[in-house]
Amino acid sequence: MFITSIKTAALATAIVLATAGASMAATWAYVDQDANVRKNHSNGSQPINTVYEGDKVKVIGQWNNWYKVQIPGPDGWVKAGVLDFDYYDDGPSYPVYPSKPGIGFGSSFCVDGKNAQFCLGTSY
């Protein structure tokens, strides 16, 4: 049992360290220009959604100069130059629905890493 606890602690530590650079507190931004939302943080990654100039998006992750955005439809990644963080706002202009079943509204915490993603949250 002691060995299992050590393995679990080591795995949790490795996940946190591996993904620490990709996590950030959720914040809001406006889209400066129309852009494809990509599945992963890479120009070669498959486009899975689109954001348009003037859209307000919830930023839920960061990897170098890429930001993960939560939007209606599939969430995904956009380049930093697409977003404008100068506007302050305290809430969404549309209902924010969880992208994964079982993750509650405003009560989840997600960490994205190069090879992994995990979320903790309250189920509704």
Disulfide bonds with the S-S distance in Angstrom:
Cys110-Cys119 2.14
